Amino acid sequence: MKDLVNHPPHYTNGEIECIDAMKASMSHIEFSGYLKGNVIKYIWRYRDKGKLAEDLNKALWYANRLKEEVTCHEKKSK
């Protein structure tokens, strides 16, 4: 079964997932903003697409990724 939240097949090109390419192309601040924007986007429209649980899970995924990014950056800064 395809995991449309954690590893959507349409977000992978060869061995590289789009999220990893996005991170590589941005600063920490830019990437954190990108993640935050996606959390807001999925919460904003979760009632509108007919996939309530899936979109809320996507919002959680991005929120967890943002938490991971911030925590990792804090550790590197110390």
Phi and psi in radians as a Rosetta constraint file:
Dihedral C 1 N 2 CA 2 C 2 CIRCULARHARMONIC -1.286 0.35
Dihedral N 2 CA 2 C 2 N 3 CIRCULARHARMONIC 2.421 0.35
Dihedral C 2 N 3 CA 3 C 3 CIRCULARHARMONIC -1.686 0.35
Dihedral N 3 CA 3 C 3 N 4 CIRCULARHARMONIC 1.663 0.35
Dihedral C 3 N 4 CA 4 C 4 CIRCULARHARMONIC -1.378 0.35
Dihedral N 4 CA 4 C 4 N 5 CIRCULARHARMONIC -0.084 0.35
Dihedral C 4 N 5 CA 5 C 5 CIRCULARHARMONIC -1.759 0.35
Dihedral N 5 CA 5 C 5 N 6 CIRCULARHARMONIC -0.954 0.35
Dihedral C 5 N 6 CA 6 C 6 CIRCULARHARMONIC -1.473 0.35
Dihedral N 6 CA 6 C 6 N 7 CIRCULARHARMONIC -0.621 0.35
Dihedral C 6 N 7 CA 7 C 7 CIRCULARHARMONIC -2.541 0.35
Dihedral N 7 CA 7 C 7 N 8 CIRCULARHARMONIC 1.200 0.35
Dihedral C 7 N 8 CA 8 C 8 CIRCULARHARMONIC -1.101 0.35
Dihedral N 8 CA 8 C 8 N 9 CIRCULARHARMONIC 2.252 0.35
Dihedral C 8 N 9 CA 9 C 9 CIRCULARHARMONIC -1.060 0.35
Dihedral N 9 CA 9 C 9 N 10 CIRCULARHARMONIC -0.492 0.35
Dihedral C 9 N 10 CA 10 C 10 CIRCULARHARMONIC -1.346 0.35
Dihedral N 10 CA 10 C 10 N 11 CIRCULARHARMONIC -0.032 0.35
Dihedral C 10 N 11 CA 11 C 11 CIRCULARHARMONIC -1.820 0.35
Dihedral N 11 CA 11 C 11 N 12 CIRCULARHARMONIC 0.202 0.35
Dihedral C 11 N 12 CA 12 C 12 CIRCULARHARMONIC -2.095 0.35
Dihedral N 12 CA 12 C 12 N 13 CIRCULARHARMONIC 2.318 0.35
Dihedral C 12 N 13 CA 13 C 13 CIRCULARHARMONIC -2.162 0.35
Dihedral N 13 CA 13 C 13 N 14 CIRCULARHARMONIC 1.841 0.35
Dihedral C 13 N 14 CA 14 C 14 CIRCULARHARMONIC 1.200 0.35
Dihedral N 14 CA 14 C 14 N 15 CIRCULARHARMONIC -2.137 0.35
Dihedral C 14 N 15 CA 15 C 15 CIRCULARHARMONIC -1.689 0.35
Dihedral N 15 CA 15 C 15 N 16 CIRCULARHARMONIC -0.055 0.35
Dihedral C 15 N 16 CA 16 C 16 CIRCULARHARMONIC -1.885 0.35
Dihedral N 16 CA 16 C 16 N 17 CIRCULARHARMONIC 2.208 0.35
Dihedral C 16 N 17 CA 17 C 17 CIRCULARHARMONIC -1.494 0.35
Dihedral N 17 CA 17 C 17 N 18 CIRCULARHARMONIC 2.559 0.35
Dihedral C 17 N 18 CA 18 C 18 CIRCULARHARMONIC -0.959 0.35
Dihedral N 18 CA 18 C 18 N 19 CIRCULARHARMONIC -0.716 0.35
Dihedral C 18 N 19 CA 19 C 19 CIRCULARHARMONIC -1.046 0.35
Dihedral N 19 CA 19 C 19 N 20 CIRCULARHARMONIC -0.632 0.35
Dihedral C 19 N 20 CA 20 C 20 CIRCULARHARMONIC -1.250 0.35
Dihedral N 20 CA 20 C 20 N 21 CIRCULARHARMONIC -0.656 0.35
Dihedral C 20 N 21 CA 21 C 21 CIRCULARHARMONIC -1.152 0.35
Dihedral N 21 CA 21 C 21 N 22 CIRCULARHARMONIC -0.695 0.35
Dihedral C 21 N 22 CA 22 C 22 CIRCULARHARMONIC -1.052 0.35
Dihedral N 22 CA 22 C 22 N 23 CIRCULARHARMONIC -0.832 0.35
Dihedral C 22 N 23 CA 23 C 23 CIRCULARHARMONIC -1.061 0.35
Dihedral N 23 CA 23 C 23 N 24 CIRCULARHARMONIC -0.744 0.35
Dihedral C 23 N 24 CA 24 C 24 CIRCULARHARMONIC -1.143 0.35
Dihedral N 24 CA 24 C 24 N 25 CIRCULARHARMONIC -0.424 0.35
Dihedral C 24 N 25 CA 25 C 25 CIRCULARHARMONIC -1.635 0.35
Dihedral N 25 CA 25 C 25 N 26 CIRCULARHARMONIC 0.003 0.35
Dihedral C 25 N 26 CA 26 C 26 CIRCULARHARMONIC -2.258 0.35
Dihedral N 26 CA 26 C 26 N 27 CIRCULARHARMONIC 2.771 0.35
Dihedral C 26 N 27 CA 27 C 27 CIRCULARHARMONIC -1.294 0.35
Dihedral N 27 CA 27 C 27 N 28 CIRCULARHARMONIC 2.980 0.35
Dihedral C 27 N 28 CA 28 C 28 CIRCULARHARMONIC -1.021 0.35
Dihedral N 28 CA 28 C 28 N 29 CIRCULARHARMONIC -0.783 0.35
Dihedral C 28 N 29 CA 29 C 29 CIRCULARHARMONIC -1.111 0.35
Dihedral N 29 CA 29 C 29 N 30 CIRCULARHARMONIC -0.779 0.35
Dihedral C 29 N 30 CA 30 C 30 CIRCULARHARMONIC -1.101 0.35
Dihedral N 30 CA 30 C 30 N 31 CIRCULARHARMONIC -0.802 0.35
Dihedral C 30 N 31 CA 31 C 31 CIRCULARHARMONIC -1.143 0.35
Dihedral N 31 CA 31 C 31 N 32 CIRCULARHARMONIC -0.695 0.35
Dihedral C 31 N 32 CA 32 C 32 CIRCULARHARMONIC -1.079 0.35
Dihedral N 32 CA 32 C 32 N 33 CIRCULARHARMONIC -0.708 0.35
Dihedral C 32 N 33 CA 33 C 33 CIRCULARHARMONIC -1.123 0.35
Dihedral N 33 CA 33 C 33 N 34 CIRCULARHARMONIC -0.684 0.35
Dihedral C 33 N 34 CA 34 C 34 CIRCULARHARMONIC -1.058 0.35
Dihedral N 34 CA 34 C 34 N 35 CIRCULARHARMONIC -0.811 0.35
Dihedral C 34 N 35 CA 35 C 35 CIRCULARHARMONIC -1.108 0.35
Dihedral N 35 CA 35 C 35 N 36 CIRCULARHARMONIC -0.799 0.35
Dihedral C 35 N 36 CA 36 C 36 CIRCULARHARMONIC -1.035 0.35
Dihedral N 36 CA 36 C 36 N 37 CIRCULARHARMONIC -0.756 0.35
Dihedral C 36 N 37 CA 37 C 37 CIRCULARHARMONIC -1.043 0.35
Dihedral N 37 CA 37 C 37 N 38 CIRCULARHARMONIC -0.673 0.35
Dihedral C 37 N 38 CA 38 C 38 CIRCULARHARMONIC -1.226 0.35
Dihedral N 38 CA 38 C 38 N 39 CIRCULARHARMONIC -0.622 0.35
Dihedral C 38 N 39 CA 39 C 39 CIRCULARHARMONIC -1.022 0.35
Dihedral N 39 CA 39 C 39 N 40 CIRCULARHARMONIC -0.867 0.35
Dihedral C 39 N 40 CA 40 C 40 CIRCULARHARMONIC -1.073 0.35
Dihedral N 40 CA 40 C 40 N 41 CIRCULARHARMONIC -0.772 0.35
Dihedral C 40 N 41 CA 41 C 41 CIRCULARHARMONIC -1.019 0.35
Dihedral N 41 CA 41 C 41 N 42 CIRCULARHARMONIC -0.847 0.35
Dihedral C 41 N 42 CA 42 C 42 CIRCULARHARMONIC -1.221 0.35
Dihedral N 42 CA 42 C 42 N 43 CIRCULARHARMONIC -0.614 0.35
Dihedral C 42 N 43 CA 43 C 43 CIRCULARHARMONIC -1.222 0.35
Dihedral N 43 CA 43 C 43 N 44 CIRCULARHARMONIC -0.689 0.35
Dihedral C 43 N 44 CA 44 C 44 CIRCULARHARMONIC -1.009 0.35
Dihedral N 44 CA 44 C 44 N 45 CIRCULARHARMONIC -0.734 0.35
Dihedral C 44 N 45 CA 45 C 45 CIRCULARHARMONIC -1.993 0.35
Dihedral N 45 CA 45 C 45 N 46 CIRCULARHARMONIC 0.243 0.35
Dihedral C 45 N 46 CA 46 C 46 CIRCULARHARMONIC -1.067 0.35
Dihedral N 46 CA 46 C 46 N 47 CIRCULARHARMONIC -0.458 0.35
Dihedral C 46 N 47 CA 47 C 47 CIRCULARHARMONIC -1.425 0.35
Dihedral N 47 CA 47 C 47 N 48 CIRCULARHARMONIC -0.243 0.35
Dihedral C 47 N 48 CA 48 C 48 CIRCULARHARMONIC -1.619 0.35
Dihedral N 48 CA 48 C 48 N 49 CIRCULARHARMONIC -0.282 0.35
Dihedral C 48 N 49 CA 49 C 49 CIRCULARHARMONIC -1.820 0.35
Dihedral N 49 CA 49 C 49 N 50 CIRCULARHARMONIC -0.135 0.35
Dihedral C 49 N 50 CA 50 C 50 CIRCULARHARMONIC 1.448 0.35
Dihedral N 50 CA 50 C 50 N 51 CIRCULARHARMONIC 0.166 0.35
Dihedral C 50 N 51 CA 51 C 51 CIRCULARHARMONIC -2.243 0.35
Dihedral N 51 CA 51 C 51 N 52 CIRCULARHARMONIC 1.101 0.35
Dihedral C 51 N 52 CA 52 C 52 CIRCULARHARMONIC -0.964 0.35
Dihedral N 52 CA 52 C 52 N 53 CIRCULARHARMONIC -0.982 0.35
Dihedral C 52 N 53 CA 53 C 53 CIRCULARHARMONIC -1.093 0.35
Dihedral N 53 CA 53 C 53 N 54 CIRCULARHARMONIC -0.721 0.35
Dihedral C 53 N 54 CA 54 C 54 CIRCULARHARMONIC -1.090 0.35
Dihedral N 54 CA 54 C 54 N 55 CIRCULARHARMONIC -0.788 0.35
Dihedral C 54 N 55 CA 55 C 55 CIRCULARHARMONIC -1.204 0.35
Dihedral N 55 CA 55 C 55 N 56 CIRCULARHARMONIC -0.637 0.35
Dihedral C 55 N 56 CA 56 C 56 CIRCULARHARMONIC -1.160 0.35
Dihedral N 56 CA 56 C 56 N 57 CIRCULARHARMONIC -0.647 0.35
Dihedral C 56 N 57 CA 57 C 57 CIRCULARHARMONIC -1.130 0.35
Dihedral N 57 CA 57 C 57 N 58 CIRCULARHARMONIC -0.631 0.35
Dihedral C 57 N 58 CA 58 C 58 CIRCULARHARMONIC -1.163 0.35
Dihedral N 58 CA 58 C 58 N 59 CIRCULARHARMONIC -0.713 0.35
Dihedral C 58 N 59 CA 59 C 59 CIRCULARHARMONIC -1.047 0.35
Dihedral N 59 CA 59 C 59 N 60 CIRCULARHARMONIC -0.753 0.35
Dihedral C 59 N 60 CA 60 C 60 CIRCULARHARMONIC -1.118 0.35
Dihedral N 60 CA 60 C 60 N 61 CIRCULARHARMONIC -0.690 0.35
Dihedral C 60 N 61 CA 61 C 61 CIRCULARHARMONIC -1.040 0.35
Dihedral N 61 CA 61 C 61 N 62 CIRCULARHARMONIC -0.829 0.35
Dihedral C 61 N 62 CA 62 C 62 CIRCULARHARMONIC -1.167 0.35
Dihedral N 62 CA 62 C 62 N 63 CIRCULARHARMONIC -0.648 0.35
Dihedral C 62 N 63 CA 63 C 63 CIRCULARHARMONIC -1.120 0.35
Dihedral N 63 CA 63 C 63 N 64 CIRCULARHARMONIC -0.734 0.35
Dihedral C 63 N 64 CA 64 C 64 CIRCULARHARMONIC -1.154 0.35
Dihedral N 64 CA 64 C 64 N 65 CIRCULARHARMONIC -0.670 0.35
Dihedral C 64 N 65 CA 65 C 65 CIRCULARHARMONIC -1.158 0.35
Dihedral N 65 CA 65 C 65 N 66 CIRCULARHARMONIC -0.662 0.35
Dihedral C 65 N 66 CA 66 C 66 CIRCULARHARMONIC -1.131 0.35
Dihedral N 66 CA 66 C 66 N 67 CIRCULARHARMONIC -0.765 0.35
Dihedral C 66 N 67 CA 67 C 67 CIRCULARHARMONIC -1.032 0.35
Dihedral N 67 CA 67 C 67 N 68 CIRCULARHARMONIC -0.774 0.35
Dihedral C 67 N 68 CA 68 C 68 CIRCULARHARMONIC -1.077 0.35
Dihedral N 68 CA 68 C 68 N 69 CIRCULARHARMONIC -0.779 0.35
Dihedral C 68 N 69 CA 69 C 69 CIRCULARHARMONIC -1.097 0.35
Dihedral N 69 CA 69 C 69 N 70 CIRCULARHARMONIC -0.801 0.35
Dihedral C 69 N 70 CA 70 C 70 CIRCULARHARMONIC -1.167 0.35
Dihedral N 70 CA 70 C 70 N 71 CIRCULARHARMONIC -0.768 0.35
Dihedral C 70 N 71 CA 71 C 71 CIRCULARHARMONIC -1.087 0.35
Dihedral N 71 CA 71 C 71 N 72 CIRCULARHARMONIC -0.776 0.35
Dihedral C 71 N 72 CA 72 C 72 CIRCULARHARMONIC -1.100 0.35
Dihedral N 72 CA 72 C 72 N 73 CIRCULARHARMONIC -0.747 0.35
Dihedral C 72 N 73 CA 73 C 73 CIRCULARHARMONIC -1.147 0.35
Dihedral N 73 CA 73 C 73 N 74 CIRCULARHARMONIC -0.675 0.35
Dihedral C 73 N 74 CA 74 C 74 CIRCULARHARMONIC -1.093 0.35
Dihedral N 74 CA 74 C 74 N 75 CIRCULARHARMONIC -0.743 0.35
Dihedral C 74 N 75 CA 75 C 75 CIRCULARHARMONIC -1.114 0.35
Dihedral N 75 CA 75 C 75 N 76 CIRCULARHARMONIC -0.687 0.35
Dihedral C 75 N 76 CA 76 C 76 CIRCULARHARMONIC -1.192 0.35
Dihedral N 76 CA 76 C 76 N 77 CIRCULARHARMONIC -0.534 0.35
Dihedral C 76 N 77 CA 77 C 77 CIRCULARHARMONIC -1.334 0.35
Dihedral N 77 CA 77 C 77 N 78 CIRCULARHARMONIC -0.307 0.35
